[in-house]
Amino acid sequence: MRKIIFTTSIGFLPILLLLLSSANTFSQQWTFAAGFGTNTTVAEAAQAVCTDASGNLYATGKFNTSINFGGSSSPLTANAAGTKTDGFVAKFNSSGICQWAIRFGGAAADGGGFGIVTDGTSVYVTGSSQFPSTVGATAVTTVGGSTDGIVFSLNASTGATNWAKAFGGIGTTDRGQAA
């Protein structure tokens, strides 16, 4: 089965995730389509997605102030001490129902996640964050700049943080691009 995934965030419109599946190249079937986010002055964006062998979809990106993916996940709220732009990672089952979602970031504007892969057991994400930063409840220490790249692993079943590391130099534009 071939899968085609679309993500979009146009201007200040919410995130839209679409998953199409196809048994052959001529027939396509909608698996799910869902929109998330709010109409704010900073656009929410799903910046990278991947799927696992069970048909689950994992998305990472950024959001402003708060975002609610529905399902069994609680709404995520950005760090209120700063610009209120943080990163997110969310898991959706093959029906498009959110299984869990976590936020990551610091007090200033975070770039969010730019790369994501999974082996079905763990989810690996890379992106950028302002420091000091957290991934879920795990604190991450800067390695030199106010904005560093970040790479972390989550439990694919629960979204719990397995480990998280920062990387970069003394500059302010470090980030991970792909996983």
C-alpha positions in Angstrom: 0.0 0.0 0.0 1.4 3.4 -0.9 0.8 6.3 1.4 0.7 10.0 0.5 0.8 12.5 3.3 0.0 16.2 2.9 0.6 18.9 5.5 0.0 22.5 5.2 -0.3 25.8 7.1 -1.2 28.7 4.9 -0.6 32.1 6.4 -2.3 32.1 9.8 -4.6 29.2 9.1 -4.6 26.0 11.2 -2.6 22.9 10.4 -4.2 20.4 8.0 -3.1 16.8 7.9 -4.2 14.5 5.1 -3.4 10.8 4.7 -4.2 9.1 1.5 -3.7 5.4 0.9 -3.6 3.6 -2.4 -3.6 -0.1 -3.2 -2.5 0.8 -6.8 -1.5 3.9 -8.6 -5.0 4.5 -10.1 -7.3 4.3 -7.0 -6.9 6.5 -3.9 -8.9 6.4 -0.7 -9.1 9.1 2.0 -7.9 7.6 5.3 -8.4 10.8 7.3 -8.2 14.6 7.0 -8.2 16.8 10.0 -7.4 20.4 10.9 -5.8 21.6 14.2 -4.7 24.9 15.7 -6.1 28.3 16.0 -6.1 31.4 13.9 -3.4 33.4 15.6 -0.8 36.0 14.5 1.9 33.2 14.3 1.0 30.3 12.1 1.0 26.7 13.4 2.9 24.4 11.1 3.4 20.7 10.8 7.0 20.8 9.4 7.6 17.0 9.2 5.6 13.8 9.3 6.2 10.1 9.1 4.2 6.8 9.4 4.9 3.5 11.0 4.1 -0.1 9.8 0.8 0.0 11.7 -0.5 3.1 9.9 0.1 5.5 12.7 1.1 9.1 11.6 3.6 11.2 13.7 3.8 14.9 13.1 6.2 17.6 14.4 6.2 21.3 14.0 5.4 24.5 15.9 2.4 26.2 17.5 1.6 29.5 19.1 -0.1 29.9 22.5 -2.1 26.6 22.5 -3.2 23.8 20.3 -5.7 20.9 20.7 -5.3 17.8 18.6 -8.4 16.1 20.2 -8.5 12.4 20.8 -7.0 11.3 24.1 -4.4 14.1 24.2 -4.7 17.2 26.4 -4.4 20.6 24.8 -0.8 21.8 24.6 0.1 25.3 26.0 3.2 27.2 25.0 5.6 28.6 27.6 3.8 31.7 28.9 7.0 33.4 29.9 8.1 34.2 26.4 6.8 34.6 22.8 4.5 31.6 23.2 5.8 29.7 20.2 6.9 26.2 21.0 7.4 22.9 19.2 5.1 19.8 19.3 5.1 16.1 18.4 1.8 14.3 18.0 0.8 10.7 17.2 -2.4 9.9 15.3 -3.8 6.4 14.7 -4.8 5.2 11.2 -8.3 6.7 11.8 -6.8 10.1 12.5 -7.5 10.1 16.3 -4.7 11.7 18.3 -3.1 9.2 20.7 -0.8 11.6 22.5 0.9 15.0 22.0 3.9 16.7 23.7 5.3 20.2 23.6 8.9 21.2 23.6 10.7 24.5 23.8 11.9 27.4 25.9 10.8 30.9 26.8 11.6 32.5 23.4 10.3 31.7 19.9 11.2 28.1 19.1 11.6 26.8 15.6 9.9 23.5 16.4 10.6 20.1 14.9 12.0 19.9 11.3 12.6 16.1 11.1 10.9 13.0 12.4 11.3 9.2 11.9 10.0 6.2 13.8 10.9 2.5 14.0 7.5 1.8 15.7 9.1 1.6 19.1 10.7 5.0 19.4 10.1 8.4 17.6 13.2 10.5 16.8 12.8 14.2 16.3 15.2 17.0 15.4 14.6 20.8 15.2 15.6 23.9 17.1 14.8 25.4 20.5 15.5 28.5 22.6 17.2 27.7 25.9 16.7 26.8 28.7 14.3 24.2 27.1 12.2 21.2 28.0 11.0 18.2 26.0 7.9 17.1 27.7 9.0 17.2 31.3 12.7 16.6 30.6 15.1 19.6 30.9 17.6 20.1 28.1 20.8 22.2 28.6 22.2 24.5 26.0 25.6 23.8 24.4 26.5 27.4 23.7 23.9 29.5 21.9 20.6 31.0 22.7 19.1 28.9 19.9 20.6 25.4 19.6 19.6 22.4 17.6 17.8 19.7 19.5 17.4 16.0 18.9 15.3 13.7 21.1 13.7 10.3 21.3 10.2 9.6 22.5 8.4 6.3 23.4 6.2 5.6 20.4 3.4 4.2 22.5 3.2 6.8 25.2 5.1 9.9 24.0 7.3 9.8 27.1 10.8 11.3 26.6 13.5 8.6 26.3 16.4 11.1 26.0 17.0 14.6 24.7 20.2 16.5 23.7 21.1 19.9 22.4 23.8 20.6 19.7 25.4 23.6 18.1 27.8 26.4 18.7 27.7 29.9 20.0 25.5 31.3 17.3 21.7 31.7 17.3 20.7 29.7 14.2 21.5 26.1 15.0 18.9 23.5 14.1 18.4 20.0 13.0 16.8 19.7 9.5 16.1 15.9 9.0 16.0 12.7 10.9 
